Amino acid sequence: HLDSLLRQIREIVEKHTDTDVLEACSKTYHALCNEEFTIFNRVDIARSQLLDEQVDKFNRLLEDFLQE
């Protein structure tokens, strides 16, 4: 069920801009990213990939904005 949860969090982050919603996703990652949990590596990788994708998306949008 972990993969399903991580996929759902990703979809939520990609679709929503509401601060409360994004904060809830952040808190979920924080709770799951405990180094004592056996799932830590999987969650950490998923979180890192999501952050990388969001930064790339931001940079592309910023570049487009600055070109206009």
N, C-alpha and C positions, 0 to 999 in steps of 0.2 A: 504493500500500500504506500510505501515511501515514495516510489517513483511517481505514482499518481498524485500524491500531495505536492511534490516538487513541481510537477507539470502544471498543476492548478495554480500554485503560487506564481509561477512564471507568467501564465496567462493573465492573471489578475494584475500583475505589475505592468504588463504590456498594454492593458486596456484601460486602466484607471489612472486618474490624476488626483483624486481626493486624498488629502494628507492623512486622514484617519485610516483609510484603507491601506495605503502604502506603509504606514507605521505598523499596522497589524501584521503585514507581511514581513516587515523587518524584525519585529518581535518574534515571529515564528522561526525565522532563520536563526535568530539569536538563541532561542531555546533549543533548537536542534543542533546547533554547532557547538556542542559541548565535547571537548576532546576526550572525555571519558566514555562517550557513547560509541558503539561500534559503527554507527551510521555516519560518524563525523566526516570521513573522507568523501563519501558520496554527496552529502549535503554541502560541504565546503566547495566541492567542484561545481555543483549546480549553481550555488550562490555566485561564485567567481565568474562562471560563464554568463550568467544573467547580468552581472555588473559590467563585464566587458562589452556585452552587446548593447547595453543601455548607453555606455560611454561612446561607443562607436556611432550609435544612432544620434546622440546629442551632437557629436562632432560633425556628422554629415549635415544635420539640420542647421547648425551654426554656420558652416561653410556656405550652404545655400543662402542663408539669410544675409551673410556678409557680401555675397556676390550680387545681390539684388540692389 
